[in-house]
Every structure is written in C-alpha cells, then in structure tokens.
C-alpha cells in the first residue's frame, strides 16, 4: 500500500469493491488496500449511487480510523460485455421496460 496520502490534492483512481445504498457507505480498492467512502462524498459530487467495479477518481485523506475518500471527481462505469447484450428476444420472450427495481 502506498502510504503517501499527505497531499489531499493528488487525484487517484480506484475500483469500487462494494457500496451499500441502504448503509450509505462502501469500500474502494486503491493501491492494493481499502479506502472508505461515505454517502456524503457522492452527494457533494452530485451522484446518487456507486456500483461494484465502477472506476472512480478521488482524493484520499488519512484519519485515525484509516483511509477515507476526501473528494469524488469522477465515476466511470465499465461497459456491459457484448455477450450479455440482447439484440433480439429469444423465442417466447419480448422486450420490456423496467419501471422499478429494488436491489436490496
């Protein structure tokens, strides 16, 4: 783990390990270690949620409890693999629009 987190202005990229909308926090994989992210960082950026595997650009600060996201600058969602995208419905299926989804 790179311990040079003294400069809060150094932007870094990390991958979301997990984030719970219900709990309002999650963890980012950064330089082989974990960084805590709180809902307040998303709100300050104007985002509503994170998903596992999202790549985010952040600044980090050290606290007595460990590394914490200081500020969020960007969220990049990985593309959906081509083999998971439907081009035509299978027999007996039809396209539909999801109006509500609860992932809890």
Phi and psi in radians as a Rosetta constraint file:
Dihedral C 1 N 2 CA 2 C 2 CIRCULARHARMONIC -1.327 0.35
Dihedral N 2 CA 2 C 2 N 3 CIRCULARHARMONIC 2.075 0.35
Dihedral C 2 N 3 CA 3 C 3 CIRCULARHARMONIC -1.682 0.35
Dihedral N 3 CA 3 C 3 N 4 CIRCULARHARMONIC 0.280 0.35
Dihedral C 3 N 4 CA 4 C 4 CIRCULARHARMONIC -1.592 0.35
Dihedral N 4 CA 4 C 4 N 5 CIRCULARHARMONIC 1.198 0.35
Dihedral C 4 N 5 CA 5 C 5 CIRCULARHARMONIC -1.870 0.35
Dihedral N 5 CA 5 C 5 N 6 CIRCULARHARMONIC 0.385 0.35
Dihedral C 5 N 6 CA 6 C 6 CIRCULARHARMONIC -1.242 0.35
Dihedral N 6 CA 6 C 6 N 7 CIRCULARHARMONIC -0.568 0.35
Dihedral C 6 N 7 CA 7 C 7 CIRCULARHARMONIC -1.584 0.35
Dihedral N 7 CA 7 C 7 N 8 CIRCULARHARMONIC 1.824 0.35
Dihedral C 7 N 8 CA 8 C 8 CIRCULARHARMONIC -1.239 0.35
Dihedral N 8 CA 8 C 8 N 9 CIRCULARHARMONIC -0.094 0.35
Dihedral C 8 N 9 CA 9 C 9 CIRCULARHARMONIC -1.632 0.35
Dihedral N 9 CA 9 C 9 N 10 CIRCULARHARMONIC -0.067 0.35
Dihedral C 9 N 10 CA 10 C 10 CIRCULARHARMONIC -1.342 0.35
Dihedral N 10 CA 10 C 10 N 11 CIRCULARHARMONIC 1.939 0.35
Dihedral C 10 N 11 CA 11 C 11 CIRCULARHARMONIC -1.377 0.35
Dihedral N 11 CA 11 C 11 N 12 CIRCULARHARMONIC 2.398 0.35
Dihedral C 11 N 12 CA 12 C 12 CIRCULARHARMONIC -2.329 0.35
Dihedral N 12 CA 12 C 12 N 13 CIRCULARHARMONIC 2.716 0.35
Dihedral C 12 N 13 CA 13 C 13 CIRCULARHARMONIC -1.903 0.35
Dihedral N 13 CA 13 C 13 N 14 CIRCULARHARMONIC 2.374 0.35
Dihedral C 13 N 14 CA 14 C 14 CIRCULARHARMONIC -2.445 0.35
Dihedral N 14 CA 14 C 14 N 15 CIRCULARHARMONIC 2.893 0.35
Dihedral C 14 N 15 CA 15 C 15 CIRCULARHARMONIC -1.907 0.35
Dihedral N 15 CA 15 C 15 N 16 CIRCULARHARMONIC 2.337 0.35
Dihedral C 15 N 16 CA 16 C 16 CIRCULARHARMONIC -1.193 0.35
Dihedral N 16 CA 16 C 16 N 17 CIRCULARHARMONIC 2.097 0.35
Dihedral C 16 N 17 CA 17 C 17 CIRCULARHARMONIC -1.358 0.35
Dihedral N 17 CA 17 C 17 N 18 CIRCULARHARMONIC -0.876 0.35
Dihedral C 17 N 18 CA 18 C 18 CIRCULARHARMONIC -2.855 0.35
Dihedral N 18 CA 18 C 18 N 19 CIRCULARHARMONIC 2.695 0.35
Dihedral C 18 N 19 CA 19 C 19 CIRCULARHARMONIC -2.591 0.35
Dihedral N 19 CA 19 C 19 N 20 CIRCULARHARMONIC 2.289 0.35
Dihedral C 19 N 20 CA 20 C 20 CIRCULARHARMONIC -1.880 0.35
Dihedral N 20 CA 20 C 20 N 21 CIRCULARHARMONIC 2.036 0.35
Dihedral C 20 N 21 CA 21 C 21 CIRCULARHARMONIC -1.071 0.35
Dihedral N 21 CA 21 C 21 N 22 CIRCULARHARMONIC -0.691 0.35
Dihedral C 21 N 22 CA 22 C 22 CIRCULARHARMONIC -1.129 0.35
Dihedral N 22 CA 22 C 22 N 23 CIRCULARHARMONIC -0.772 0.35
Dihedral C 22 N 23 CA 23 C 23 CIRCULARHARMONIC -1.429 0.35
Dihedral N 23 CA 23 C 23 N 24 CIRCULARHARMONIC -0.460 0.35
Dihedral C 23 N 24 CA 24 C 24 CIRCULARHARMONIC 1.429 0.35
Dihedral N 24 CA 24 C 24 N 25 CIRCULARHARMONIC 0.381 0.35
Dihedral C 24 N 25 CA 25 C 25 CIRCULARHARMONIC -2.721 0.35
Dihedral N 25 CA 25 C 25 N 26 CIRCULARHARMONIC 2.974 0.35
Dihedral C 25 N 26 CA 26 C 26 CIRCULARHARMONIC -2.930 0.35
Dihedral N 26 CA 26 C 26 N 27 CIRCULARHARMONIC -2.922 0.35
Dihedral C 26 N 27 CA 27 C 27 CIRCULARHARMONIC -2.354 0.35
Dihedral N 27 CA 27 C 27 N 28 CIRCULARHARMONIC 2.522 0.35
Dihedral C 27 N 28 CA 28 C 28 CIRCULARHARMONIC -1.974 0.35
Dihedral N 28 CA 28 C 28 N 29 CIRCULARHARMONIC 2.408 0.35
Dihedral C 28 N 29 CA 29 C 29 CIRCULARHARMONIC -1.530 0.35
Dihedral N 29 CA 29 C 29 N 30 CIRCULARHARMONIC 2.066 0.35
Dihedral C 29 N 30 CA 30 C 30 CIRCULARHARMONIC -2.419 0.35
Dihedral N 30 CA 30 C 30 N 31 CIRCULARHARMONIC 2.100 0.35
Dihedral C 30 N 31 CA 31 C 31 CIRCULARHARMONIC 0.925 0.35
Dihedral N 31 CA 31 C 31 N 32 CIRCULARHARMONIC 0.618 0.35
Dihedral C 31 N 32 CA 32 C 32 CIRCULARHARMONIC 1.440 0.35
Dihedral N 32 CA 32 C 32 N 33 CIRCULARHARMONIC 0.036 0.35
Dihedral C 32 N 33 CA 33 C 33 CIRCULARHARMONIC -2.178 0.35
Dihedral N 33 CA 33 C 33 N 34 CIRCULARHARMONIC 3.127 0.35
Dihedral C 33 N 34 CA 34 C 34 CIRCULARHARMONIC -1.836 0.35
Dihedral N 34 CA 34 C 34 N 35 CIRCULARHARMONIC 2.480 0.35
Dihedral C 34 N 35 CA 35 C 35 CIRCULARHARMONIC -2.190 0.35
Dihedral N 35 CA 35 C 35 N 36 CIRCULARHARMONIC 2.277 0.35
Dihedral C 35 N 36 CA 36 C 36 CIRCULARHARMONIC -1.355 0.35
Dihedral N 36 CA 36 C 36 N 37 CIRCULARHARMONIC 2.393 0.35
Dihedral C 36 N 37 CA 37 C 37 CIRCULARHARMONIC -2.222 0.35
Dihedral N 37 CA 37 C 37 N 38 CIRCULARHARMONIC 2.303 0.35
Dihedral C 37 N 38 CA 38 C 38 CIRCULARHARMONIC -1.840 0.35
Dihedral N 38 CA 38 C 38 N 39 CIRCULARHARMONIC 2.697 0.35
Dihedral C 38 N 39 CA 39 C 39 CIRCULARHARMONIC -0.897 0.35
Dihedral N 39 CA 39 C 39 N 40 CIRCULARHARMONIC -0.593 0.35
Dihedral C 39 N 40 CA 40 C 40 CIRCULARHARMONIC -1.038 0.35
Dihedral N 40 CA 40 C 40 N 41 CIRCULARHARMONIC -0.550 0.35
Dihedral C 40 N 41 CA 41 C 41 CIRCULARHARMONIC -1.182 0.35
Dihedral N 41 CA 41 C 41 N 42 CIRCULARHARMONIC -0.655 0.35
Dihedral C 41 N 42 CA 42 C 42 CIRCULARHARMONIC -1.179 0.35
Dihedral N 42 CA 42 C 42 N 43 CIRCULARHARMONIC -0.780 0.35
Dihedral C 42 N 43 CA 43 C 43 CIRCULARHARMONIC -1.070 0.35
Dihedral N 43 CA 43 C 43 N 44 CIRCULARHARMONIC -0.762 0.35
Dihedral C 43 N 44 CA 44 C 44 CIRCULARHARMONIC -1.078 0.35
Dihedral N 44 CA 44 C 44 N 45 CIRCULARHARMONIC -0.563 0.35
Dihedral C 44 N 45 CA 45 C 45 CIRCULARHARMONIC -1.417 0.35
Dihedral N 45 CA 45 C 45 N 46 CIRCULARHARMONIC -0.416 0.35
Dihedral C 45 N 46 CA 46 C 46 CIRCULARHARMONIC 1.714 0.35
Dihedral N 46 CA 46 C 46 N 47 CIRCULARHARMONIC 0.305 0.35
Dihedral C 46 N 47 CA 47 C 47 CIRCULARHARMONIC -1.796 0.35
Dihedral N 47 CA 47 C 47 N 48 CIRCULARHARMONIC 2.744 0.35
Dihedral C 47 N 48 CA 48 C 48 CIRCULARHARMONIC -1.808 0.35
Dihedral N 48 CA 48 C 48 N 49 CIRCULARHARMONIC -0.529 0.35
Dihedral C 48 N 49 CA 49 C 49 CIRCULARHARMONIC -2.731 0.35
Dihedral N 49 CA 49 C 49 N 50 CIRCULARHARMONIC 2.834 0.35
Dihedral C 49 N 50 CA 50 C 50 CIRCULARHARMONIC -2.119 0.35
Dihedral N 50 CA 50 C 50 N 51 CIRCULARHARMONIC 2.709 0.35
Dihedral C 50 N 51 CA 51 C 51 CIRCULARHARMONIC -2.154 0.35
Dihedral N 51 CA 51 C 51 N 52 CIRCULARHARMONIC 2.631 0.35
Dihedral C 51 N 52 CA 52 C 52 CIRCULARHARMONIC -0.948 0.35
Dihedral N 52 CA 52 C 52 N 53 CIRCULARHARMONIC 2.434 0.35
Dihedral C 52 N 53 CA 53 C 53 CIRCULARHARMONIC 1.461 0.35
Dihedral N 53 CA 53 C 53 N 54 CIRCULARHARMONIC -0.126 0.35
Dihedral C 53 N 54 CA 54 C 54 CIRCULARHARMONIC -1.049 0.35
Dihedral N 54 CA 54 C 54 N 55 CIRCULARHARMONIC 2.494 0.35
Dihedral C 54 N 55 CA 55 C 55 CIRCULARHARMONIC -1.752 0.35
Dihedral N 55 CA 55 C 55 N 56 CIRCULARHARMONIC 2.168 0.35
Dihedral C 55 N 56 CA 56 C 56 CIRCULARHARMONIC -2.124 0.35
Dihedral N 56 CA 56 C 56 N 57 CIRCULARHARMONIC 2.600 0.35
Dihedral C 56 N 57 CA 57 C 57 CIRCULARHARMONIC -1.816 0.35
Dihedral N 57 CA 57 C 57 N 58 CIRCULARHARMONIC 2.193 0.35
Dihedral C 57 N 58 CA 58 C 58 CIRCULARHARMONIC -2.496 0.35
Dihedral N 58 CA 58 C 58 N 59 CIRCULARHARMONIC 2.873 0.35
Dihedral C 58 N 59 CA 59 C 59 CIRCULARHARMONIC -1.945 0.35
Dihedral N 59 CA 59 C 59 N 60 CIRCULARHARMONIC 2.643 0.35
Dihedral C 59 N 60 CA 60 C 60 CIRCULARHARMONIC -2.201 0.35
Dihedral N 60 CA 60 C 60 N 61 CIRCULARHARMONIC 2.558 0.35
Dihedral C 60 N 61 CA 61 C 61 CIRCULARHARMONIC -2.291 0.35
Dihedral N 61 CA 61 C 61 N 62 CIRCULARHARMONIC 2.643 0.35
Dihedral C 61 N 62 CA 62 C 62 CIRCULARHARMONIC -1.591 0.35
Dihedral N 62 CA 62 C 62 N 63 CIRCULARHARMONIC 2.393 0.35
Dihedral C 62 N 63 CA 63 C 63 CIRCULARHARMONIC -2.172 0.35
Dihedral N 63 CA 63 C 63 N 64 CIRCULARHARMONIC 3.074 0.35
Dihedral C 63 N 64 CA 64 C 64 CIRCULARHARMONIC -1.182 0.35
Dihedral N 64 CA 64 C 64 N 65 CIRCULARHARMONIC -0.248 0.35
Dihedral C 64 N 65 CA 65 C 65 CIRCULARHARMONIC -1.791 0.35
Dihedral N 65 CA 65 C 65 N 66 CIRCULARHARMONIC 0.000 0.35
Dihedral C 65 N 66 CA 66 C 66 CIRCULARHARMONIC 2.186 0.35
Dihedral N 66 CA 66 C 66 N 67 CIRCULARHARMONIC -2.921 0.35
Dihedral C 66 N 67 CA 67 C 67 CIRCULARHARMONIC -1.411 0.35
Dihedral N 67 CA 67 C 67 N 68 CIRCULARHARMONIC 2.408 0.35
Dihedral C 67 N 68 CA 68 C 68 CIRCULARHARMONIC -2.334 0.35
Dihedral N 68 CA 68 C 68 N 69 CIRCULARHARMONIC 2.483 0.35
Dihedral C 68 N 69 CA 69 C 69 CIRCULARHARMONIC -1.156 0.35
Dihedral N 69 CA 69 C 69 N 70 CIRCULARHARMONIC 2.147 0.35
Dihedral C 69 N 70 CA 70 C 70 CIRCULARHARMONIC -1.500 0.35
Dihedral N 70 CA 70 C 70 N 71 CIRCULARHARMONIC -0.789 0.35
Dihedral C 70 N 71 CA 71 C 71 CIRCULARHARMONIC -2.622 0.35
Dihedral N 71 CA 71 C 71 N 72 CIRCULARHARMONIC 2.500 0.35
Dihedral C 71 N 72 CA 72 C 72 CIRCULARHARMONIC -1.815 0.35
Dihedral N 72 CA 72 C 72 N 73 CIRCULARHARMONIC 2.277 0.35
Dihedral C 72 N 73 CA 73 C 73 CIRCULARHARMONIC -2.010 0.35
Dihedral N 73 CA 73 C 73 N 74 CIRCULARHARMONIC -0.350 0.35
Dihedral C 73 N 74 CA 74 C 74 CIRCULARHARMONIC -2.963 0.35
Dihedral N 74 CA 74 C 74 N 75 CIRCULARHARMONIC 2.641 0.35
Dihedral C 74 N 75 CA 75 C 75 CIRCULARHARMONIC -2.262 0.35
Dihedral N 75 CA 75 C 75 N 76 CIRCULARHARMONIC 2.201 0.35
Dihedral C 75 N 76 CA 76 C 76 CIRCULARHARMONIC -2.102 0.35
Dihedral N 76 CA 76 C 76 N 77 CIRCULARHARMONIC 2.057 0.35
Dihedral C 76 N 77 CA 77 C 77 CIRCULARHARMONIC -1.575 0.35
Dihedral N 77 CA 77 C 77 N 78 CIRCULARHARMONIC 2.263 0.35
Dihedral C 77 N 78 CA 78 C 78 CIRCULARHARMONIC -1.143 0.35
Dihedral N 78 CA 78 C 78 N 79 CIRCULARHARMONIC 2.588 0.35
Dihedral C 78 N 79 CA 79 C 79 CIRCULARHARMONIC -1.182 0.35
Dihedral N 79 CA 79 C 79 N 80 CIRCULARHARMONIC 2.671 0.35
Dihedral C 79 N 80 CA 80 C 80 CIRCULARHARMONIC -1.334 0.35
Dihedral N 80 CA 80 C 80 N 81 CIRCULARHARMONIC 2.262 0.35
Dihedral C 80 N 81 CA 81 C 81 CIRCULARHARMONIC -1.006 0.35
Dihedral N 81 CA 81 C 81 N 82 CIRCULARHARMONIC 2.442 0.35
Dihedral C 81 N 82 CA 82 C 82 CIRCULARHARMONIC -0.930 0.35
Dihedral N 82 CA 82 C 82 N 83 CIRCULARHARMONIC -0.671 0.35
Dihedral C 82 N 83 CA 83 C 83 CIRCULARHARMONIC -1.213 0.35
Dihedral N 83 CA 83 C 83 N 84 CIRCULARHARMONIC -0.203 0.35
Dihedral C 83 N 84 CA 84 C 84 CIRCULARHARMONIC -1.671 0.35
Dihedral N 84 CA 84 C 84 N 85 CIRCULARHARMONIC -0.167 0.35
Dihedral C 84 N 85 CA 85 C 85 CIRCULARHARMONIC -1.507 0.35
Dihedral N 85 CA 85 C 85 N 86 CIRCULARHARMONIC 2.259 0.35
Dihedral C 85 N 86 CA 86 C 86 CIRCULARHARMONIC -1.540 0.35
Dihedral N 86 CA 86 C 86 N 87 CIRCULARHARMONIC 2.273 0.35
Dihedral C 86 N 87 CA 87 C 87 CIRCULARHARMONIC -1.702 0.35
Dihedral N 87 CA 87 C 87 N 88 CIRCULARHARMONIC -0.595 0.35
Dihedral C 87 N 88 CA 88 C 88 CIRCULARHARMONIC -2.455 0.35
Dihedral N 88 CA 88 C 88 N 89 CIRCULARHARMONIC 2.531 0.35
Dihedral C 88 N 89 CA 89 C 89 CIRCULARHARMONIC -1.176 0.35
Dihedral N 89 CA 89 C 89 N 90 CIRCULARHARMONIC 2.553 0.35
Dihedral C 89 N 90 CA 90 C 90 CIRCULARHARMONIC -1.233 0.35
Dihedral N 90 CA 90 C 90 N 91 CIRCULARHARMONIC 2.931 0.35
Dihedral C 90 N 91 CA 91 C 91 CIRCULARHARMONIC -1.018 0.35
Dihedral N 91 CA 91 C 91 N 92 CIRCULARHARMONIC 2.299 0.35
Dihedral C 91 N 92 CA 92 C 92 CIRCULARHARMONIC 1.488 0.35
Dihedral N 92 CA 92 C 92 N 93 CIRCULARHARMONIC -0.035 0.35
Dihedral C 92 N 93 CA 93 C 93 CIRCULARHARMONIC -1.961 0.35
Dihedral N 93 CA 93 C 93 N 94 CIRCULARHARMONIC 2.780 0.35
Dihedral C 93 N 94 CA 94 C 94 CIRCULARHARMONIC -2.557 0.35
Dihedral N 94 CA 94 C 94 N 95 CIRCULARHARMONIC 2.711 0.35
Dihedral C 94 N 95 CA 95 C 95 CIRCULARHARMONIC -1.186 0.35
Dihedral N 95 CA 95 C 95 N 96 CIRCULARHARMONIC 2.534 0.35
Dihedral C 95 N 96 CA 96 C 96 CIRCULARHARMONIC -2.535 0.35
Dihedral N 96 CA 96 C 96 N 97 CIRCULARHARMONIC 2.853 0.35
Dihedral C 96 N 97 CA 97 C 97 CIRCULARHARMONIC -1.872 0.35
Dihedral N 97 CA 97 C 97 N 98 CIRCULARHARMONIC 2.229 0.35
Dihedral C 97 N 98 CA 98 C 98 CIRCULARHARMONIC -1.402 0.35
Dihedral N 98 CA 98 C 98 N 99 CIRCULARHARMONIC 2.125 0.35
Dihedral C 98 N 99 CA 99 C 99 CIRCULARHARMONIC -1.678 0.35
Dihedral N 99 CA 99 C 99 N 100 CIRCULARHARMONIC -0.410 0.35
Dihedral C 99 N 100 CA 100 C 100 CIRCULARHARMONIC -2.663 0.35
Dihedral N 100 CA 100 C 100 N 101 CIRCULARHARMONIC 2.441 0.35
Dihedral C 100 N 101 CA 101 C 101 CIRCULARHARMONIC -2.537 0.35
Dihedral N 101 CA 101 C 101 N 102 CIRCULARHARMONIC 2.239 0.35
Dihedral C 101 N 102 CA 102 C 102 CIRCULARHARMONIC -2.038 0.35
Dihedral N 102 CA 102 C 102 N 103 CIRCULARHARMONIC 1.945 0.35
Dihedral C 102 N 103 CA 103 C 103 CIRCULARHARMONIC -1.595 0.35
Dihedral N 103 CA 103 C 103 N 104 CIRCULARHARMONIC 0.198 0.35
